[in-house]
């Protein structure tokens, strides 16, 4: 999913704001918070977008872990650290709105997604949708993914751009596991509409004008809404083993089915939440495995031991045995979290870190900053999966590692993500040795989601 610095997100598209949203306080109400307003008009926006982590680090060094920035003409407050993550994510006092934090970025194309709902309404729908992640449906997705990955990999090998290849594979496997659609023109049409929507959600032009990303994104959404509307009725009449069928049959606490348009909105949002996050984190994992052959070999040995050989499917019941792979994936998520910042908006006045922060303030927390903080991680720039042994995890602040968020909005698909990445690791590592191409070292684009600018140039050598 797209990730933006907090106040960048909150101010990007304020005209879409619902009139019931809490009013933004005047900017002067934040005068007492240390920070910077940046350049006239642009504020700190460009600095934040160009190098979010470097910018945050400098601000923390100069102003401390509570600091003010200004983007798209409005001020916001950043709260950096494990305690800040806990306050905002756990949100014991229901102080922070997700809808008003993420809404400005995502409302145009992904309205009413679970992550954009608050409190009771959110709880009711989250409960209904969670049936799609119970063991029996997960077992069915596992089998579809095993087949889809194995078939895609039969075309892999030699010099490749890993990011591009994994993105295409993730789209194709989403069509089968999420929607129950075979590969073909239908799935291609939907994939294109979906990609147009994702690109538009972070486009600079926010009006759906012809020939703009937003124009294509809104047309993509129209196509998906229309197609998914029909699919809900079909799946209700004749359900399959895909996630869409689970959503179509999901019921609220009073036993009623979710309305058709609600199923459609949730499914479109979920596809967005799943797609770039898995693509980005799998790319970071394989980048690090290409650079760390010893770790690559350990994971390969684990996969062979668990499945009993090379290029064999990984059974759902064996996922828990891929312990080193899980630790390596957790480390990839620490190293470069796909959602480096999370926006909220304060619904009431509150106090944190010695500062009074007024209702209406755009708030941001930064998993990326905490994941790189030497207070929690020795040599944070080194890739070391052993940070995630149970003993080390038990000694660490619970909110020092939050790639999936936490509290009521904790990623609903995290077990799906672990499953898909373990399956990828098993299939790829037992077929190929993965190496960086000579001289290749990617520059990473931080925004809207971490991505290697060169696509990650690797060579995949078939194992004998
Ligand atoms: C490595 C992969 C992934 C990462 C790092 C990730 C990260 C996140 C984060 C940080 C949030 C919470 C955002 C917030 O509180 O502001 C979230 C929410 C969510 N994610 Fe994921 N995600 C991943 C994969 C997936 C997958 C595969 C799915 C679905 C199959 C999914 C579905 C969702 C949904 C539905 C929500 C909203 C939950 C709610 O608000 O109750 N995610 N994800």
Boltz pocket constraint, residues with backbone or C-beta under 6 A from the ligand:
constraints:
  - pocket:
      binder: B
      contacts: [[A, 98], [A, 114], [A, 115], [A, 116], [A, 117], [A, 126], [A, 270], [A, 273], [A, 274], [A, 275], [A, 277], [A, 278], [A, 281], [A, 333], [A, 337], [A, 338], [A, 339], [A, 342], [A, 343], [A, 402], [A, 403], [A, 404], [A, 405], [A, 406], [A, 408], [A, 409], [A, 410], [A, 411], [A, 412], [A, 413], [A, 414], [A, 416], [A, 417]]
      max_distance: 6.0
